[in-house]
Amino acid sequence: MTDDTKTSNAMWGGRFAAGPDAIMEAINASISFDKRLYAQDIRGSRAHAAMLAATGILTNSDAEAIGEGLLTVLSEIEAGDFPFSTALEDIHMNVEARLKVLIGEPAGRLHTARSRNDQVATDFRLWVRDQADAAITSLTALMKVLVAQAERGADWVMPGFTHLQTAQPVTWGHHMMAYVEMFARDRSRFEDARKRMNECPLGSAALAGTGFPIDRHMTAQALGFDRPMANSLDGVSDRDFALEFLSSAAICAVHLSRLAEELVIWSSAQFRFVAMSDKWSTGSSIMPQKRNPDAAELIRAKIGRVLGAAVALFTVMKGLPLAYSKDMQEDKEQVFDAADTLMLALAAMTGMMSDLTVNTAKLEAAASSGFSTATDLADWLVREAGLPFRDAHHVTGALVALAEKKGCDLPDLSLEELKAAHPALTEAVYSVLGVHNSVASRQSYGGTAPDQVRAQVARWQGLLA
Ligand code: ARG
């Protein structure tokens, strides 16, 4: 299979007599995907060249030629006018080879005191850092939409569920704000990961650092990093930043999928709590009545890709000896796909939630059925009649059974029927059986009472302003 007539690699082929087998080239090359790092690669190279000139390692004129030439390469790539080559393996060598064509000899000096190992680590960190910023921005937009939903519906009563069985009445606003808290934690995970990843690997060279008198603080600063990484072995072999990004993305995707699932349930014919706008629904090619929540279903499913990417990269990294191994080239496609998926899901969820119509009458009717105020009745017996909660629970259970038998709800039972279950029950208990009173009574901090919800809405409006 070996094609001995091919010449060895122009970048590293000094000790090779023949070129690689075609299949070797196919498994080795990363240009098909890492071309996405072109802007980061050129930015990193320009910072490196400027530093090499400032430290006297390169002449100013060579560094200038390199810097200018790299800008030409950048505009060629951006114009879609760049001859990407698989034989040149990756973005780093594609850019450098093109620079050689453009400016000649000085191009060969750019790689002084650098290796592709610290180069790729730097490029990829810059890319992931941008994605963390994008996730933070997208999550902020989604949170604003959810807070607006919560403000509108701070006192809309709906059933709260446990086990997807009607549990107690809650407010729409409270439900929306639960997701605000979840997405806020997601946002802080990306912020936190961003802080930790913001150290610069450039200048770690192949693994051991370099004998050239480089200034790593200068390149770190030029690329917006807080400081250079303190250990060159760690600098080239660390992919924690990608793992942290993927972990944060996976948790965020879990939250998106939970909200998506609620939208699927709530928009079904059996619930009709919400109606998705036409912009976010699709029809069926055979059943004319259908309005399918495809976007919500797809968001629900996307966690599979994001978590899959996390599992894949964790698996690549486990057990890898220090420092760089080619295994690590497998980091990029996973992170690219997870980032694209997450950004799309966040944008779709933000759009769906801002265009959502809520059927408040349906919400309230559902909240009032299913004995949702049974706990309020039991609490009343504890508060007003001094019963131990366990006894109150038992009395209430008997009344639920009676209502169930009669096919009515708790407030429909007569006072005689209530008194027969427990003599301490009086007319006054009816007030707590109404769903509005039920939610209004839940004034504990973080509870579902509209006042509490409005307080949280105000707090978040301040934080998100
Ligand atoms: N394409 C490589 C990657 O993505 C760049 C680093 C290659 N380094 C090396 N020593 N072969 O990991």
Residues whose N, C-alpha, C, O or C-beta is under 5 A from the ligand:
A	BS01	LIG	S30 D90 R116 N117 V120 M328 Q329
